[in-house]
Amino acid sequence: MSKNSGPKVSKKFAAYPRLNPLGVGKDISAADLIDEVMLAYNGGRLREASQLLAKKMLPKDGFIGMSLTGALTPAGLGKSCLIPLMKAGFVDWIVSTGANLYHDLHFGLDMQLHSGSPFLDDVVLHRDGVIRIYDVLFDYNVLLDTDAFVREVIQGPEFQRSMGTDEFHYLLGKYVAARGKKLGLKDSSVLATAYECGIPIFTSSPGDSSIGMNVAAMAMRGSALLPDVNRDVNQTAAIVYHAKSTGHTSSVWILGGGSPKNFMLQTEPQIQEVLGIQEKGHDYFLQVTDARPDTGGLSGATPAEAVSWGKVDPDKLPDSVVCYTDSTIALPLLTAYVLSRVKPRKLKRLYDHRDAILDVVKQKYLKSGTVTKVLTSRKIAKRSSSIGLKK
């Protein structure tokens, strides 16, 4: 019998591998599970996301920006996933909700959080001084003690000025790292790890968290600390321009959506539309979300829609992946996948070069930018329909 006697693959399916998975064994690794078993639906999208991250986003020293929304750190994902990714050089800069950074402090200060239930009586919990985040429980004193730590730290002289949120989090991380050493902790805080690795962390809404609430309270005591949101907008755009202008790719890894997603993606319109610097958009787009695109919200907006804004390079749109699932499911699997498939990378330590990176884009803007309407070189993309276009 001929060796090639098996069923022939029709030409119409030549580009698509046969869906014929192996049986799951008791010793299968997480990475092999993703590659060999998750072949369809959102399992298939998670497989595509894993392979995009490992084969295209991380190679050749590509720049990875990660955005964080949803209560990830109180669920322990800071310690279990984010810190290992950061230390491996797989995350170069971060935009996070303030809440994720605030709850990260609990772990950095060795405070106790507990696995509970979403079906408890919240009236009883309130009476007993217990805080609930779905099925995560902790004592009310965790909030009070964390607040006191933030207020004590930010009254220091180095905080008495305006600064970008990346600098604020770097300085705060320094104190968290110092406290962690005294407590004998290791790899417990995202903020402390970012300080140690030189990874800039921004927040798009500085006042929208307990950290911001304590900064506001200290302002009434005469604190001069003020988040410089203008610096944040320009600094994040400068990081992206630095990546692209030095021959590297710029990728966005979006967990959830919300304001951090937009703040990370708006870097390209800031470069192109506002600063008038020629650019094409981010190279790779990976999002994990449970938001629908048809409601018009940014959280569910697709990478195809982002192309129209200049946020994503239209030539790289086929490489974009959106996986519709819970980040608490996807992030551990993605983390396990890349840590087993990709060698650790040298840390870029972008924070250490923040002033030089910003100065490059500033000089470029002052040379080519304008106060009047920006004249762009954007060409009308080829479309399947000519509706709305002049003939």
VOLUMNU-16016 format. One record per residue (C-alpha): x, y, z; residue in three letters. Coordinates in steps of 0.1 Angstrom, whole numbers, plus 5000, padded with zeros to 4 digits. Layout:
% VOLUMNU-16016
XYZALA
...
This chain:
% VOLUMNU-16016
500050005000MET
501350354992SER
502550565021LYS
500450855007ASN
497250655006SER
495550865033GLY
492651095024PRO
493751385003LYS
493251745016VAL
490951944994SER
492552264980LYS
489852474997LYS
491152355030PHE
494852365022ALA
495452675044ALA
493652515074TYR
495152225095PRO
492951935103ARG
491251945136LEU
492251615151ASN
493451665187PRO
495251425209LEU
493651285240GLY
494551475272VAL
496951285294GLY
497651325331LYS
501151465325ASP
500451725298ILE
501952065303SER
499852385302ALA
501752495270ALA
501152165253ASP
497452175264LEU
497152505246ILE
498952405215ASP
497352055211GLU
493952075226VAL
492652435224MET
491752435187LEU
488352615184ALA
486152885198TYR
487753095225ASN
490152815233GLY
491352855197GLY
491753235202ARG
493753165234LEU
495952935214ARG
496453205187GLU
497153465214ALA
499753245231SER
501553175198GLN
501253545187LEU
502953645220LEU
505653375218ALA
506453385181LYS
505853755170LYS
505553995199MET
508453885221LEU
511053795195PRO
513654035182LYS
513454235215ASP
509954375206GLY
508454625230PHE
505454495251ILE
503054735267GLY
500554575291MET
497254735303SER
495554605335LEU
491954645344THR
489654435366GLY
490554325401ALA
493654115391LEU
496054185420THR
493654115448PRO
493053775431ALA
496753705434GLY
497653745398LEU
500254005405GLY
502353745424LYS
501453445403SER
501753595368CYS
502653965365LEU
505853945385ILE
507253635367PRO
506453805334LEU
508154125344MET
511253955358LYS
511553745326ALA
511654065305GLY
508353995289PHE
506654325299VAL
508354655292ASP
505854915303TRP
502454905320ILE
499255115322VAL
497155005351SER
494055115371THR
495055265404GLY
492955005421ALA
495254725409ASN
498254905422LEU
496554985455TYR
495654625462HIS
499154515451ASP
500354715481LEU
498554465504HIS
500854185492PHE
503954405493GLY
503154495529LEU
502454125538ASP
498754185546MET
496353895545GLN
493753835518LEU
491553525519HIS
489653305494SER
485953325503GLY
482653295485SER
480553535464PRO
477353415482PHE
478053555517LEU
475753805535ASP
477354145529ASP
475354305557VAL
477054065581VAL
480454125565LEU
479954495569HIS
479054445606ARG
482154235611ASP
484554465593GLY
485154235563VAL
485654365527ILE
484554155498ARG
485754165462ILE
483453895447TYR
485053595464ASP
488153755479VAL
487853865515LEU
490054085538PHE
489754285570ASP
488854645569TYR
492054725587ASN
493954615555VAL
492554925538LEU
493255145568LEU
496855025572ASP
497555045535THR
496155405534ASP
498455495564ALA
501455355546PHE
500755555514VAL
500155885534ARG
503355825554GLU
505455765523VAL
504156055502ILE
504856315528GLN
508556265521GLY
510456555504PRO
510956375471GLU
507256365466PHE
506656745471GLN
506356835434ARG
504556765402SER
505556435385MET
504456175360GLY
502655875374THR
505555655363ASP
507855845385GLU
505355845414PHE
504955465411HIS
508755425409TYR
509355615441LEU
506455435458LEU
507755105446GLY
511155185462LYS
509555215496TYR
507454895491VAL
510654715481ALA
512454845513ALA
509554735535ARG
509454395518GLY
513054335526LYS
512454415563LYS
509554175563LEU
511553905545GLY
509353905514LEU
510453815479LYS
508653885446ASP
505453995464SER
504654325448SER
504254445412VAL
505254795423LEU
508354675440ALA
509254455411THR
508754745386ALA
511154955407TYR
513754685407GLU
513454615370CYS
513054975358GLY
509654915343ILE
507555225341PRO
503955195354ILE
501355465345PHE
497855505355THR
495355675332SER
493155805360SER
495355915390PRO
492456025412GLY
490355715406ASP
491655485433SER
492455465470SER
496055575462ILE
494655885445GLY
492255945474MET
495155955498ASN
497156185476VAL
494056415476ALA
493756405513ALA
497456495518MET
496956795495ALA
494656935522MET
497656915546ARG
499857115522GLY
501356835501SER
502656965468ALA
502456615451LEU
500456655418LEU
500156395390PRO
501456535357ASP
499056385333VAL
500556585304ASN
503856415310ARG
502156075311ASP
500456135277VAL
503756245261ASN
505855985279GLN
503855685268THR
503755815232ALA
507555865234ALA
507955505245ILE
506055385215VAL
507955615191TYR
511255505207HIS
510355145199ALA
509355205163LYS
512055455155SER
514755215167THR
513554935145GLY
511554735170HIS
507954635171THR
505454785195SER
502854545209SER
499954595232VAL
498854315256TRP
495454425270ILE
493854255300LEU
490254385302GLY
489554715286GLY
488555055301GLY
490655365304SER
494055185306PRO
493255015272LYS
492555355256ASN
495555525273PHE
497855265259MET
496355265224LEU
496055645221GLN
499855665220THR
499755625182GLU
497055895175PRO
499056115198GLN
502156055176ILE
500356085143GLN
497256305147GLU
498456545174VAL
502256565172LEU
502256535134GLY
504956265133ILE
504655995106GLN
503855655120GLU
501655355112LYS
500255215144GLY
501054945169HIS
502354625153ASP
500554355174TYR
497354365194PHE
496454095219LEU
493354145241GLN
491553935267VAL
488154075274THR
484553985282ASP
483154305266ALA
481054305235ARG
481954525205PRO
478354615195ASP
477654845225THR
480055105213GLY
482255095244GLY
486055115242LEU
486454795262SER
484954585235GLY
486254785205ALA
488054545181THR
491554585166PRO
489854645132ALA
488154945146GLU
491455065161ALA
492955065126VAL
490555345116SER
491955555144TRP
495555485135GLY
496055285167LYS
496954965149VAL
499054915118ASP
496554805091PRO
499254575075ASP
499454385108LYS
495654345114LEU
495653975105PRO
497953915135ASP
495654075160SER
493853845185VAL
490953905208VAL
490153625232CYS
486753655249TYR
487253515283THR
488053605319ASP
491553735325SER
491853525356THR
491553215333ILE
493653345304ALA
496553515322LEU
497853215341PRO
497753005309LEU
499453275288LEU
502053315314THR
502752945317ALA
502952925279TYR
505553195272VAL
507653115302LEU
508052755288SER
508352855252ARG
510453175253VAL
513853235269LYS
514053535293PRO
514953865277ARG
517254135289LYS
515354405308LEU
514954725288LYS
514754935319ARG
512855205301LEU
512355405333TYR
516055475335ASP
515955645301HIS
512655825304ARG
513956185300ASP
516056095269ALA
513155905254ILE
510756195259LEU
513256455246ASP
513556275213VAL
509856295206VAL
509656645219LYS
512356765195GLN
510656575167LYS
507356745175TYR
508857095177LEU
510357035143LYS
507456895125SER
504356965146GLY
501957265143THR
499257445162VAL
497057455131THR
495557145114LYS
498056875110VAL
498756765074LEU
499156385075THR
500356145049SER
497655895057ARG
496355735025LYS
492755615021ILE
492855245025ALA
491455014999LYS
487854925008ARG
485454664995SER
482854944992SER
483255294978SER
480455444998ILE
481455785011GLY
484455824989LEU
484656084961LYS
484955934926LYS
